[in-house]
Amino acid sequence: MRTIELRSGEETIRLGQLLKLIDAVPTGAQVKDVLTAGEVQVNGELEERRGRQLRRGDVVSVDGQDDVRIG
């Protein structure tokens, strides 16, 4: 499992931003496609909202990639 650290002073990151950061999608326009295809889970539950706020301790799973924990 990989850990992504939030920037100093930040408490959250949006799911769409994280997917771009970890190279799960090449562009922001493709975030919606990955989400609606059911390829993303947050803390074990299917997630389709690109604006979902992720906090420290959340675990994001994307089909075909290692899980990512928010640190």
MARPA-132067 format. One record per atom (N, C-alpha, C, O): residue in three letters; x, y, z. Coordinates in steps of 0.1 Angstrom, whole numbers, padded with zeros to 4 digits, always signed. Example, Ala and Ser with C-alpha at 12.3 -4.5 7.8 and 13.67 -1.06 7.14 Angstrom:
2
Ala+0132-0057+0078/Ala+0123-0045+0078/Ala+0132-0033+0078/Ala+0142-0033+0085/Ser+0128-0022+0071/Ser+0137-0011+0071/Ser+0129+0000+0079/Ser+0134+0011+0080/
END
This chain:
71
Met+0008-0012+0000/Met+0000+0000+0000/Met+0009+0012+0000/Met+0019+0013+0007/Arg+0005+0022-0008/Arg+0013+0034-0010/Arg+0006+0045-0001/Arg-0006+0045+0000/Thr+0014+0054+0004/Thr+0008+0065+0012/Thr+0011+0078+0005/Thr+0022+0081+0001/Ile+0000+0086+0004/Ile+0001+0100-0001/Ile+0000+0110+0010/Ile-0011+0110+0017/Glu+0010+0118+0012/Glu+0009+0128+0023/Glu+0002+0140+0019/Glu+0005+0145+0008/Leu-0007+0145+0027/Leu-0013+0158+0024/Leu-0003+0169+0026/Leu+0006+0168+0034/Arg-0005+0180+0019/Arg+0004+0192+0021/Arg+0002+0197+0035/Arg-0009+0196+0041/Ser+0012+0204+0040/Ser+0012+0210+0053/Ser+0000+0220+0053/Ser-0001+0229+0044/Gly-0008+0219+0063/Gly-0020+0229+0064/Gly-0032+0224+0057/Gly-0043+0229+0059/Glu-0031+0213+0049/Glu-0043+0208+0042/Glu-0049+0197+0051/Glu-0042+0188+0056/Glu-0062+0196+0051/Glu-0069+0186+0059/Glu-0075+0175+0049/Glu-0078+0164+0053/Thr-0078+0179+0037/Thr-0085+0170+0027/Thr-0079+0172+0013/Thr-0071+0181+0010/Ile-0082+0162+0005/Ile-0079+0163-0009/Ile-0091+0157-0016/Ile-0097+0147-0012/Arg-0095+0162-0028/Arg-0107+0157-0035/Arg-0103+0144-0042/Arg-0091+0143-0047/Leu-0112+0135-0044/Leu-0109+0122-0050/Leu-0104+0125-0065/Leu-0094+0118-0069/Gly-0110+0134-0072/Gly-0105+0136-0086/Gly-0091+0141-0086/Gly-0083+0137-0095/Gln-0087+0149-0077/Gln-0073+0154-0076/Gln-0064+0142-0073/Gln-0053+0141-0079/Leu-0068+0134-0064/Leu-0059+0123-0060/Leu-0057+0113-0072/Leu-0046+0108-0074/Leu-0068+0110-0079/Leu-0067+0101-0091/Leu-0057+0106-0101/Leu-0050+0099-0107/Lys-0057+0120-0103/Lys-0047+0125-0112/Lys-0033+0124-0106/Lys-0023+0121-0113/Leu-0032+0127-0093/Leu-0019+0127-0086/Leu-0012+0113-0087/Leu+0000+0112-0088/Ile-0020+0103-0086/Ile-0014+0089-0085/Ile-0014+0083-0099/Ile-0011+0071-0101/Asp-0017+0091-0110/Asp-0016+0087-0124/Asp-0026+0076-0127/Asp-0024+0067-0135/Ala-0038+0075-0119/Ala-0048+0066-0122/Ala-0056+0070-0135/Ala-0062+0062-0142/Val-0055+0083-0138/Val-0061+0089-0151/Val-0051+0099-0156/Val-0045+0106-0148/Pro-0050+0100-0169/Pro-0041+0109-0175/Pro-0046+0124-0175/Pro-0038+0133-0174/Thr-0059+0126-0175/Thr-0064+0139-0175/Thr-0077+0140-0166/Thr-0083+0130-0163/Gly-0080+0152-0161/Gly-0091+0154-0153/Gly-0104+0150-0159/Gly-0114+0145-0153/Ala-0105+0151-0173/Ala-0117+0148-0180/Ala-0120+0133-0179/Ala-0132+0129-0181/Gln-0110+0124-0177/Gln-0112+0110-0176/Gln-0116+0105-0162/Gln-0119+0093-0161/Val-0115+0114-0152/Val-0119+0110-0139/Val-0133+0104-0138/Val-0136+0094-0132/Lys-0142+0112-0144/Lys-0156+0108-0144/Lys-0158+0094-0150/Lys-0166+0086-0145/Asp-0151+0091-0161/Asp-0152+0078-0167/Asp-0148+0066-0158/Asp-0155+0056-0157/Val-0137+0068-0151/Val-0132+0058-0142/Val-0142+0056-0130/Val-0144+0045-0126/Leu-0147+0067-0125/Leu-0157+0066-0114/Leu-0170+0059-0118/Leu-0175+0051-0111/Thr-0175+0063-0129/Thr-0188+0057-0134/Thr-0187+0043-0138/Thr-0197+0036-0138/Ala-0175+0039-0141/Ala-0172+0025-0145/Ala-0171+0016-0133/Ala-0170+0004-0134/Gly-0172+0022-0121/Gly-0171+0014-0109/Gly-0158+0009-0106/Gly-0156-0002-0099/Glu-0147+0016-0110/Glu-0134+0011-0108/Glu-0127+0017-0095/Glu-0115+0014-0092/Val-0134+0025-0087/Val-0128+0032-0076/Val-0136+0029-0063/Val-0149+0030-0063/Gln-0129+0026-0053/Gln-0135+0024-0039/Gln-0128+0032-0029/Gln-0116+0034-0030/Val-0135+0038-0020/Val-0130+0045-0008/Val-0134+0038+0004/Val-0146+0036+0007/Asn-0124+0033+0012/Asn-0126+0026+0024/Asn-0135+0014+0022/Asn-0144+0011+0030/Gly-0133+0007+0010/Gly-0141-0005+0007/Gly-0154-0003+0001/Gly-0161-0013-0002/Glu-0158+0009-0001/Glu-0172+0012-0007/Glu-0170+0019-0020/Glu-0162+0028-0022/Leu-0178+0014-0030/Leu-0178+0020-0043/Leu-0181+0035-0042/Leu-0190+0040-0035/Glu-0173+0043-0050/Glu-0174+0058-0050/Glu-0175+0063-0064/Glu-0167+0059-0072/Glu-0185+0072-0066/Glu-0187+0078-0079/Glu-0186+0093-0079/Glu-0188+0099-0090/Arg-0183+0099-0068/Arg-0183+0114-0067/Arg-0168+0119-0068/Arg-0160+0116-0059/Arg-0165+0126-0078/Arg-0152+0131-0080/Arg-0148+0141-0070/Arg-0136+0143-0067/Gly-0158+0148-0064/Gly-0155+0158-0054/Gly-0155+0153-0039/Gly-0154+0160-0030/Arg-0155+0140-0038/Arg-0155+0133-0024/Arg-0142+0138-0017/Arg-0131+0137-0023/Gln-0144+0143-0005/Gln-0133+0148+0003/Gln-0126+0137+0010/Gln-0133+0130+0018/Leu-0114+0135+0008/Leu-0106+0124+0014/Leu-0098+0130+0026/Leu-0092+0141+0024/Arg-0098+0123+0037/Arg-0090+0127+0049/Arg-0080+0117+0052/Arg-0079+0106+0047/Arg-0071+0121+0061/Arg-0060+0112+0066/Arg-0067+0099+0071/Arg-0077+0099+0078/Gly-0061+0088+0067/Gly-0065+0075+0071/Gly-0074+0068+0060/Gly-0076+0056+0061/Asp-0080+0076+0051/Asp-0088+0070+0040/Asp-0080+0062+0031/Asp-0068+0065+0029/Val-0086+0051+0026/Val-0079+0042+0017/Val-0086+0042+0004/Val-0098+0039+0004/Val-0079+0044-0007/Val-0085+0045-0020/Val-0080+0033-0029/Val-0068+0031-0029/Ser-0089+0025-0034/Ser-0086+0014-0043/Ser-0091+0017-0057/Ser-0102+0021-0059/Val-0081+0015-0067/Val-0085+0017-0081/Val-0081+0004-0088/Val-0070-0001-0086/Asp-0090-0001-0096/Asp-0088-0014-0103/Asp-0075-0013-0110/Asp-0072-0003-0118/Gly-0066-0023-0108/Gly-0054-0024-0116/Gly-0042-0017-0109/Gly-0031-0016-0115/Gln-0044-0010-0098/Gln-0034-0003-0091/Gln-0033-0006-0076/Gln-0042-0012-0071/Asp-0021-0003-0070/Asp-0020-0005-0056/Asp-0029+0004-0048/Asp-0032+0015-0053/Asp-0033+0000-0037/Asp-0042+0008-0028/Asp-0033+0020-0024/Asp-0021+0020-0023/Val-0040+0031-0021/Val-0034+0044-0016/Val-0041+0048-0003/Val-0053+0049-0002/Arg-0032+0051+0007/Arg-0037+0056+0020/Arg-0034+0071+0020/Arg-0023+0075+0016/Ile-0043+0079+0025/Ile-0041+0093+0027/Ile-0034+0095+0041/Ile-0039+0090+0051/Gly-0022+0101+0040/Gly-0015+0103+0053/Gly-0013+0118+0057/Gly-0007+0121+0067/
END
